[in-house]
Amino acid sequence: MSQQQERFRRLYAEQFDRLLGYALRRVDRPEDAADVVSETFLVAWRRLGDVPDGDEARLWLYGVARRTLANHRRGEGRRTALGDRLRRDLAACAPDHAAGVTERETVRAAMHRLAARDREVLELAAWEGLEPREIAEVLGISPIAVRSRLSRSRARLRALMVEDEPACNEAGPPGHVTGRQPQLARKEDR
């Protein structure tokens, strides 16, 4: 086995799980994540001489996966335009009667309403656990710009989540009911 093959095998073994997790959190179907990871490693194989050593390889692979995901999303958008229109038409005829929206769905909806660059920096920090300097390398910008973008993105996400809360929660801080005094349990109710 050549040194190049051995290096690629090590890279694959060390980074596969992280890249798969990265992709799974960003696509709707697991098979799409597998496609993104395989395309990422195909690029890595073709450009193995460009792949840095050590932990920098992970960041380089995240950058490749990021671009691969962008290509995937563009293609997916073209393939699903008709499906989206049909779903909207069906929703108008048969609305969803779900009782409530979980906090996770509130976050997901708010995340989807964020601009792509805000969503991306939040995902890299929260889902991938990257530090600002690592995010800076993946995105190709300075760590100072990442910190600034993270701060603004978090503020925008909070604002969107507040907008999504039901009107009954707008009266005060979470857990507080304004205008009502707590009722003590009567002796006979205990």
VENCOR-V695911 format. One line per field, one symbol per residue. burial: + if it has 24 or more other C-alpha atoms within 12 Angstrom, else -. A space follows every 50 residues. Layout:
burial=???
This chain:
burial=-------+--++--++-++++++++++----+++-++++++-+++--+-- +-----++++++++++-++--++--------------------------- ------+--++--+---++++++++--+-+-++++++++------++-++ --++-++---++-++-------------------------
